[in-house]
């Protein structure tokens, strides 16, 4: 079902999502307005069920029904729920993701330039370019680089594997990804600077090590590989945004990171548009809100329905005695949580659902927020690359005809690298925050 153009439902959806962006941004200075944002998010979930495709509608409906059932059972067992808790339905996450989509308005279109690098260095450069763009503009980066690599022919499996690994590793550290935002909304208080200091090196190590596997996949064709050229124009916006978010979080540590990211993304977009063409800046913002935001209905509806599930699980799980073999959230427990998320992904469960389940189990252990968010972000990122039914895998299949199962199998090497490197990264995180 195509919504661009809109009709009545599309227009209503654009208003609801725009309302979420405005109220989540306003809650950075007026926290109570998050209740309004939560109510608008529930509206997005309801209208989204009308707009999304049949499969997405079924998945979202199941998540909502499970959340409502868990809430009812939890209340029947003596659980309690406040208005704030009932309306904490991933509105910060949704507001951030939809606000970040405005950055496409100021992201420069890559120009065709003749590459001087060939072979293995060109593969590494292409992976870094995908990672840098993906850290900010998310899945759009895969389309930009993938279209360039495909050219007039078919995207090959080694390129698809490289794209999936380099892109998904951005979840390990990027504050602009849904991963950290979702985990932070469930366990607030993570230190964004520590997440970047630990997560970014982990991502680069994972990408560089997995590139050796990509070299082998190319075989004799590696020598003539030119890949994608990364220019300063493409990385200056990601660098500026990361610096702005980290600085703002250090100045206002009490403001949740997703809200800071939302405001930073809108500010950078507005400044960029004013510098490009002052007279048409507001018109382009309005056009994006009206016609492009409804095209995010699949993600928004999924995240909102997962938020409803999380509300129910938060009420139900404390009422149910779960015999855990540990009493505190240590590095081994954090590592086990990300492994559980990967196992969920392999059977087709979206990371936004698995992180809600893992958080509900971990909350009674009073986890350190930074350690939990890092573990969840790593689990989310690697799940995105190895899950056969994730948004990334389905995008590569739908746009480029990549076999999802074949890609999942090839990425098991990457999975092993990340799982091995994640343990020392989690240990370093625990050391820095303790």
Rosetta blueprint (number, residue, H / E / L):
1 X L
2 X L
3 X L
4 X L
5 X L
6 X L
7 X H
8 X H
9 X H
10 X H
11 X H
12 X H
13 X H
14 X H
15 X H
16 X H
17 X H
18 X H
19 X H
20 X H
21 X H
22 X H
23 X H
24 X H
25 X H
26 X H
27 X L
28 X L
29 X L
30 X L
31 X H
32 X H
33 X H
34 X H
35 X H
36 X H
37 X H
38 X H
39 X H
40 X H
41 X H
42 X H
43 X H
44 X H
45 X H
46 X H
47 X H
48 X H
49 X H
50 X H
51 X H
52 X L
53 X L
54 X H
55 X H
56 X H
57 X H
58 X H
59 X H
60 X H
61 X H
62 X H
63 X H
64 X H
65 X H
66 X H
67 X H
68 X H
69 X H
70 X H
71 X H
72 X H
73 X H
74 X H
75 X H
76 X H
77 X L
78 X L
79 X L
80 X L
81 X L
82 X L
83 X H
84 X H
85 X H
86 X H
87 X L
88 X L
89 X L
90 X L
91 X H
92 X H
93 X H
94 X H
95 X H
96 X H
97 X H
98 X H
99 X H
100 X H
101 X H
102 X H
103 X H
104 X H
105 X H
106 X L
107 X L
108 X L
109 X L
110 X L
111 X L
112 X L
113 X L
114 X L
115 X L
116 X L
117 X L
118 X L
119 X L
120 X H
121 X H
122 X H
123 X H
124 X H
125 X H
126 X H
127 X H
128 X H
129 X H
130 X H
131 X H
132 X H
133 X H
134 X H
135 X H
136 X H
137 X H
138 X L
139 X L
140 X H
141 X H
142 X H
143 X H
144 X H
145 X H
146 X H
147 X H
148 X H
149 X H
150 X H
151 X L
152 X L
153 X L
154 X L
155 X L
156 X L
157 X H
158 X H
159 X H
160 X H
161 X H
162 X H
163 X H
164 X H
165 X H
166 X H
167 X H
168 X H
169 X H
170 X H
171 X H
172 X H
173 X L
174 X L
175 X L
176 X L
177 X L
178 X H
179 X H
180 X H
181 X H
182 X H
183 X H
184 X H
185 X H
186 X H
187 X L
188 X L
189 X L
190 X L
191 X L
192 X H
193 X H
194 X H
195 X H
196 X H
197 X H
198 X H
199 X H
200 X H
201 X H
202 X H
203 X H
204 X H
205 X H
206 X H
207 X H
208 X H
209 X H
210 X H
211 X H
212 X H
213 X H
214 X H
215 X H
216 X H
217 X H
218 X H
219 X H
220 X H
221 X H
222 X H
223 X H
224 X H
225 X L
226 X L
227 X L
228 X L
229 X L
230 X L
231 X L
232 X H
233 X H
234 X H
235 X H
236 X H
237 X H
238 X H
239 X H
240 X H
241 X H
242 X H
243 X H
244 X H
245 X H
246 X H
247 X H
248 X H
249 X H
250 X H
251 X H
252 X L
253 X L
254 X L
255 X L
256 X L
257 X H
258 X H
259 X H
260 X H
261 X H
262 X H
263 X H
264 X H
265 X H
266 X H
267 X H
268 X H
269 X H
270 X H
271 X H
272 X H
273 X H
274 X H
275 X H
276 X H
277 X H
278 X H
279 X H
280 X H
281 X H
282 X H
283 X H
284 X H
285 X H
286 X H
287 X H
288 X H
289 X H
290 X H
291 X H
292 X H
293 X H
294 X H
295 X H
296 X H
297 X H
298 X H
299 X H
300 X H
301 X H
302 X H
303 X H
304 X H
305 X H
306 X H
307 X H
308 X H
309 X H
310 X H
311 X H
312 X H
313 X H
314 X H
315 X H
316 X H
317 X H
318 X H
319 X H
320 X L
321 X L
322 X L
323 X L
324 X L
325 X L
326 X L
327 X L
328 X L
329 X L
330 X L
331 X H
332 X H
333 X H
334 X H
335 X H
336 X H
337 X H
338 X H
339 X H
340 X H
341 X H
342 X H
343 X H
344 X H
345 X H
346 X H
347 X L
348 X L
349 X L
350 X L
351 X H
352 X H
353 X H
354 X H
355 X H
356 X H
357 X H
358 X H
359 X H
360 X H
361 X H
362 X H
363 X H
364 X H
365 X H
366 X L
367 X L
368 X L
369 X H
370 X H
371 X H
372 X H
373 X H
374 X H
375 X H
376 X H
377 X H
378 X H
379 X H
380 X H
381 X H
382 X H
383 X H
384 X H
385 X H
386 X H
387 X L
388 X L
389 X L
390 X L
391 X H
392 X H
393 X H
394 X H
395 X H
396 X H
397 X H
398 X H
399 X H
400 X H
401 X L
402 X L
403 X L
404 X H
405 X H
406 X H
407 X H
408 X H
409 X H
410 X H
411 X L
412 X H
413 X H
414 X H
415 X H
416 X H
417 X H
418 X H
419 X H
420 X H
421 X H
422 X H
423 X H
424 X H
425 X H
426 X H
427 X H
428 X H
429 X H
430 X H
431 X H
432 X H
433 X H
434 X L
